[in-house]
C-alpha cells in the first residue's frame, strides 16, 4: 500500500534525520530498494524520472509493479512512489496512474508561472491525498539532458512557494546531479540556513545526493533537509558489479548468462549502496 511522503518527511524533519529517495529504473532496482528498506525498517521513497517512466513503458506499469512487489514481498515499511522532476503534464499522468507523490519542477519558469502551476497542483494533490514537492532555483548537472551549474535559490522565492501549501521543497544550494566535478565549491549552507529560517517546519529536499561528502550530508540534515535523492551512485555500483562479473568470465561458466545470474551481483551492489545511504541519513529503524 503506497503512502504519501508527508508523514515520513514531517517525522524525519522533527527527528533530525532524512529519508532517502532512490530512483528506480527496472525490476532489479525496485526489488533491491524495497527489500533493503524492509530489512533496515526504514521508510523509503521510490523516485521515477520521466525518462525512466518512459523506459519502463509508462506510469501504470510502474504502479502495477511496485504495488505487486509490496504485496508479494510482504513490505510493511512506508513506501512512497514519487515522480522526480515532473513536468505539469507528467504530474497529471502520475496522479491518474496511482502514484502517491509527485514533484513539479517549475524552476525553469519565471517565478510567477512556477507559483501559478504549483498552486493548481497543490489542489490536485490534496484531493488525491498525495504529497507534492516543488523546486526553486535549478539544481545543476544533468537531469534528462538539461545541464545547470548548481545555482543557489532565492530564499524569498522559496518562502513564496512553500506558503502555497506544498509538502516539501527542493532548493538549489550549489548541489548538482551526477558526478561532482573537481572544482565543485561545495554546498552553500548559508543559503540553506536562510531558506530554513523562512520556511520553518517545511521538509527540505537535497537533490544530487551522489558524491556529496558525509559531513556535508549530516550538516544539511541538521539544517532541515529531510529528503535526499540518490540515483547515480546506485547506477555506478550496479555497472561496476556487472562489469566485474563479465570480466571474470562468469557469464561463460555454466548458465552464467542467465539474466537472473548475470544481474545478481548488480542487484546486491544496489542493496549495499542503499543500506550505506540509509545508515548515513539516519532513517534505519524509523519506519
C-alpha positions in Angstrom: 0.0 0.0 0.0 1.6 3.2 -1.2 1.6 6.2 1.1 2.1 9.9 0.7 5.6 11.1 1.7 4.1 13.7 4.1 4.1 11.8 7.4 7.5 10.2 6.9 9.1 13.6 6.0 7.5 15.5 8.8 8.8 12.9 11.2 12.2 13.0 9.7 12.4 16.8 9.9 11.3 16.7 13.6 13.7 13.9 14.3 16.7 15.3 12.5 17.2 12.5 10.0 16.4 12.2 6.3 14.5 9.7 4.2 16.3 8.6 1.0 14.6 8.8 -2.4 16.2 6.1 -4.5 15.4 6.3 -8.2 14.2 3.1 -9.9 15.0 2.0 -13.4 13.7 -1.6 -13.6 12.6 -4.6 -11.6 16.0 -5.3 -10.0 16.3 -1.7 -8.8 12.8 -1.7 -7.3 13.2 -5.1 -5.6 16.6 -4.2 -4.2 15.5 -0.9 -2.7 12.2 -2.3 -1.2 14.0 -5.3 0.4 16.7 -3.1 1.9 14.1 -0.7 3.4 12.2 -3.7 4.9 15.4 -5.3 6.3 16.5 -2.0 7.9 13.0 -1.0 9.0 13.3 2.3 7.2 10.7 4.4 5.3 11.6 4.9 1.7 10.7 6.9 -1.4 11.0 5.4 -4.8 11.8 8.0 -7.4 10.8 7.8 -11.1 12.1 10.4 -13.6 10.0 11.0 -16.7 12.8 9.3 -18.8 12.7 6.2 -16.6 8.9 6.2 -16.7 9.1 6.1 -20.5 11.8 3.4 -20.4 9.6 1.2 -18.1 6.7 1.7 -20.7 4.6 4.1 -18.6 3.4 5.1 -15.1 0.7 2.4 -14.9 3.2 -0.3 -15.5 5.3 1.1 -12.6 2.4 1.4 -10.2 1.4 -2.2 -11.0 4.9 -3.5 -10.4 5.5 -1.6 -7.2 2.1 -2.4 -5.7 2.6 -6.1 -6.7 6.0 -6.2 -5.1 4.9 -4.5 -1.8 2.3 -7.3 -1.6 4.3 -10.3 -2.7 7.4 -9.4 -0.7 5.4 -8.5 2.4 6.8 -5.0 2.6 5.3 -3.2 5.7 7.5 -0.1 5.9 6.1 3.1 4.5 6.8 3.4 0.7 6.0 6.5 -1.4 6.1 6.3 -5.2 7.3 9.7 -6.4 7.6 11.4 -9.8 11.0 13.1 -9.9 11.4 16.4 -11.8 8.0 16.2 -13.3 6.5 18.4 -15.9 3.0 19.7 -15.2 1.6 17.1 -17.7 3.7 14.4 -16.2 2.4 15.2 -12.7 -1.2 14.8 -14.0 -0.4 11.5 -15.6 1.1 10.2 -12.3 -2.0 11.3 -10.4 -4.1 9.3 -12.8 -1.8 6.3 -12.7 -1.9 6.0 -8.9 1.5 7.4 -7.7 1.4 8.6 -4.1 3.7 11.6 -4.5 4.8 14.0 -7.3 7.4 16.6 -7.9 6.6 19.5 -10.1 9.8 21.1 -11.3 8.8 24.6 -12.2 12.3 26.0 -11.6 12.9 26.9 -15.2 9.7 29.0 -15.4 9.6 32.6 -14.3 8.7 32.6 -10.5 5.1 33.8 -11.2 4.4 30.9 -13.6 6.1 28.5 -11.2 3.7 29.8 -8.5 0.6 29.5 -10.7 1.2 26.0 -11.8 2.3 24.8 -8.3 -0.9 26.3 -6.9 -3.0 24.2 -9.3 -1.1 21.1 -8.3 -1.4 21.8 -4.6 -5.2 21.5 -5.0 -5.0 18.3 -7.1 -2.5 16.6 -4.8 -4.7 17.4 -1.8 -7.7 15.9 -3.4 -5.8 12.6 -4.0 -4.0 12.6 -0.6 -0.7 12.8 -2.4 2.5 14.7 -1.3 3.8 17.4 -3.6 7.4 18.6 -4.0 8.2 21.9 -5.6 11.6 23.3 -6.8 13.1 26.7 -6.7 16.4 27.6 -8.3 17.6 24.9 -10.7 19.7 22.1 -9.5 22.9 21.8 -11.5 24.3 18.9 -13.5 22.5 16.8 -16.0 18.8 16.0 -15.5 17.4 14.2 -18.5 19.6 16.2 -20.8 19.2 19.6 -19.1 22.5 20.9 -17.7 22.9 23.5 -15.0 25.8 24.6 -12.8 24.5 24.4 -9.3 22.8 27.7 -8.7 21.6 28.9 -5.3 17.9 29.6 -4.8 16.5 32.9 -3.6 15.2 32.3 0.0 12.3 34.7 -0.5 11.2 32.8 -3.6 11.4 29.6 -1.6 9.1 31.1 1.0 6.5 32.2 -1.6 6.4 28.6 -3.0 6.4 27.0 0.5 3.5 29.2 1.5 1.3 27.7 -1.3 1.0 24.5 0.8 3.4 22.2 -0.9 4.6 19.2 1.2 8.3 19.6 0.6 10.7 22.0 -1.1 13.8 21.4 -3.2 16.0 24.4 -3.4 19.3 24.8 -5.2 22.1 25.2 -2.7 25.0 24.6 -5.1 24.2 20.9 -5.5 24.3 19.1 -8.9 23.0 15.9 -10.4 25.5 13.2 -11.4 29.2 13.1 -10.5 30.6 16.3 -8.9 33.4 18.0 -10.8 36.9 18.5 -9.3 36.3 22.2 -9.0 32.9 22.0 -7.2 32.7 24.6 -4.4 30.5 22.6 -2.0 27.1 23.2 -0.6 26.0 26.7 0.4 25.0 26.2 4.0 24.3 30.0 4.2 21.6 29.6 1.6 20.2 26.5 3.2 20.1 28.2 6.6 18.3 31.3 5.2 15.8 29.1 3.4 15.0 27.0 6.6 14.6 30.2 8.6 11.9 31.4 6.2 10.2 28.1 5.6 10.0 26.8 9.2 8.8 23.2 9.5 8.7 22.5 5.8 10.9 19.4 5.0 13.7 20.5 2.6 15.0 18.3 -0.2 18.6 17.8 -1.3 18.9 16.7 -4.9 22.1 15.2 -6.3 23.0 13.2 -3.2 25.6 11.2 -5.0 29.2 12.3 -4.2 28.4 14.9 -1.5 30.8 14.2 1.4 29.3 12.6 4.5 30.0 15.6 6.8 28.1 17.9 4.4 25.2 15.5 4.3 25.0 15.5 8.1 25.2 19.2 8.2 22.5 19.6 5.6 20.2 17.3 7.7 20.9 19.4 10.8 19.7 22.5 8.8 16.3 21.0 7.8 17.0 18.6 4.9 14.6 15.7 5.4 14.7 14.0 1.9 17.9 13.2 0.0 17.8 11.9 -3.6 20.2 9.2 -4.7 20.4 7.8 -8.3 23.8 8.0 -9.9 25.5 6.1 -7.0 23.3 3.1 -7.4 23.8 3.2 -11.2 27.6 3.3 -10.8 27.5 0.4 -8.2 25.3 -1.7 -10.5 27.5 -1.1 -13.5 30.8 -1.9 -11.6 29.5 -5.2 -10.2 28.1 -6.2 -13.6 31.4 -5.4 -15.3 33.4 -7.4 -12.8 31.1 -10.4 -13.3 31.6 -10.3 -17.1 35.3 -9.6 -16.9 35.8 -12.6 -14.7 34.1 -14.7 -17.4 31.3 -15.8 -15.2 28.7 -15.3 -17.9 30.5 -18.1 -19.8 30.5 -20.6 -17.0 27.5 -23.0 -16.9 24.3 -21.0 -17.1 26.1 -17.8 -16.0 24.5 -15.9 -18.9 21.0 -16.4 -17.4 19.9 -12.8 -16.6 19.0 -13.9 -13.0 22.6 -14.8 -12.5 24.1 -12.0 -14.7 22.2 -9.3 -12.8 22.6 -10.7 -9.3 25.9 -9.0 -8.5 24.5 -5.6 -9.6 21.3 -6.2 -7.5 23.5 -7.0 -4.4 25.6 -3.8 -5.1 22.4 -1.7 -5.2 21.3 -3.2 -1.9 24.7 -2.4 -0.3 24.6 1.2 -1.6 21.1 1.8 -0.3 22.0 0.3 3.1 25.0 2.6 3.4 22.9 5.7 2.5 20.0 4.8 4.9 22.6 4.4 7.7 24.2 7.8 6.8 20.8 9.5 6.5 19.7 8.1 9.9 16.4 6.5 8.7 17.2 3.0 9.9 14.6 1.7 12.4 12.4 4.8 11.8 9.6 3.0 9.9 
